[in-house]
Every structure is written in C-alpha cells, then in structure tokens.
Amino acid sequence: MNILTLIIGMALVTYIPRAMPAVFIEKMRFGKKTEQFLGLIPYTAMTALIFPGVLSTDPNSIWIGIVGAVTAAWIGWKKFPIVIVVLGSILAVMLAYLVL
C-alpha cells in the first residue's frame, strides 16, 4: 500500500505543475516582448536537445554531425516540410560518410 501511495503522490506532484498552465493560460496576459520570448522556448529547447547529438554522431569525425545539422538548418530555413528536412539531412550525412 505504501508503494501505491508513493506512486499516486509522485503522479500528482508531476501532473499538477504541467496542468496548471493549461488551465490558467486563458486568464494570463503577457506583454508583447514576453509573448515573443515564450514563442522562442520550443526552438531553444529543441536546439539544446539536438546539439549534443550533433557533436557525438561519429567519434572519428565531428564534421559528419555538423554536415547533417547545417543541411537540416538550411533546408528548414527554406521552409520545406519536416519530412524533407529529415530526409535531406540523412542524405547529406550519408554523402559525408562517403566523402569524409
């Protein structure tokens, strides 16, 4: 019974902070600068998650990951669909392995 209580308590402690913004977001008003800042958080978080993987793609050559990241960034900058971005960066990494 103690374990079940512990699991329920941990679930509540995890769920409540995640649910509160969804419940109260309509009542919250932010300035234009704050809205712009909050809009950039997903991009920043994704970059922080992806960047270490770019540098550790191949232990023998750091350039393989950099080629893939630069290619993905360039294709994404051109506003292609995400599937094209992923496939393009995979193709670039494959070609980089052949060349480098």
NORGI-V400169 format. One line per field, one symbol per residue. phi: phi as a letter, one per 30 degrees, with the letter a starting at -180 (. if undefined). A space follows every 50 residues. Layout:
# NORGI-V400169
phi=???
This chain:
# NORGI-V400169
phi=.ddddddddddddddedddedddcddddbbdddddddddddedddddddd eddddcdbddbdddddddddddddddddiddddddddddddddddddddd
